[in-house]
Amino acid sequence: MPTGRRSVVTGGAGFIGSHLVEALLDRGDTVTVIDDLSTGDRANLASVWNHPSFEFVEGSILDRPFLRSVMTGTDRVFHLAAAVGVHVIIDEPLQSLRTNIHGTENVVDLA
């Protein structure tokens, strides 16, 4: 039964995010996933890909205008997007900090 709630999950193509998406859809939410697929994978969302209340939008949490356009009208935001993994952090420390700090600022400001 639909709840009428619209939830956005950043990082929803990751392991944890994809399971959260399944639970929200099972509960009746309309769910939009925002993910840049830098560490997530569309395959993690295979079980919900054709669900009528599911939408996937590829993009970065660093892109504030993009985020604003996707998050408008959202009831709840679950922020799971982050630069993760030892190799990512070591190989790209500045980009990791930008994503984890400025990306989070963008999501929180627009929530």
Order of alpha helices (4+ residues) and beta strands (2+ residues): beta-alpha-beta-beta-alpha-beta-alpha-alpha-alpha
